[in-house]
Amino acid sequence: MSTSVLLEVKNLHVHFPVYAGVLQRRVADVKAVDGVSFTVHRGETLGLVGESGCGKTTVGRAIINVLRHASPDVRIHGSIVYHPQDGSPVDLLSLSTKQMIPYRRKIAMIFQDPYSSLNSRLSVRDIVREPLDLHARTMSMRERNERVEWLLEKVGLQPEYAERYPHEFSGGQRQRIGIARALATNPELIICDEPVSALDVSVQAQVINLMEDLRAEFGIAYLFIAHDLSVVYHISHRIAVMYLGSIVELGTRDEVYFTPKHPYTQALLSAVPASDPRHRGRKRIMLEGDIPTPFNKPSGCSFRTRCPIARPECTHNTPMLEELSPTRSVACPYVDQTFAPLEESNGGYLQ
């Protein structure tokens, strides 16, 4: 993994409008992402985890600059600075659709659902070749078809599968096709939006191992969005934990997984099933209170309504992501008063 920065997300805010009334006036905003900052280094896998609705997918879609197509009135603030190897840094949020085209070949995406992310009317050859048709027009048609077959071999599929259609494949095979499509233009960064959540556990392992092999071979960086902490630990170098639109903890995978600091991270990890019977009786951290929504976030700290160590000042003060060490940042000023490190209390979570 390189120490060179590939992508910088700085103070990203994404607010979706809410309309009401006969005249459909804008009455509020859904704060899907509320001040997220992180970096991705070349060849690194950064895991982005959190419960459903916390804004993980919105962050990924903001990076590839497609949110305005789905919701033209969306409000996006902050910056997403991409550092290409052969050019000057550029803020992707400042680019128009046309200006974004050259950068789409270097930033690809793997989608969550392998059943809906592939066009059922196109053959596998057409699906995988489509990015090449858009971004590699200097290649002849023969060269593009040869690359399609080479990519299929790289992801563990036979070249003759190129003439088949998506409905002829299993979920795991479809996701491999999606990975081949993402690799077509030699991207530097691939955003993986829960790429294995729709697959069986045994197939998940195969796809994760494949992605690891491809990262090692081609030096690709991943932003791996998921809610399964075991999967994220296996593939990531660093892990960022999101809660209600904000990152509450960021650190190396061992730091976050074995010695979580933020009370939300600790509660999240306590829910990970233990495969070893000796640790199945460990204490679960049960959060109380209703789960807030991005439409009506609590004042101050978003987690204060469920936090076991909340103080009166948490109602007014919004905690910032503060650096505890060169590799660890936490958005809580009272982390020293949280629960005991997990590796001491139950021997850790990896069994």
Disulfide bonds with the S-S distance in Angstrom:
none
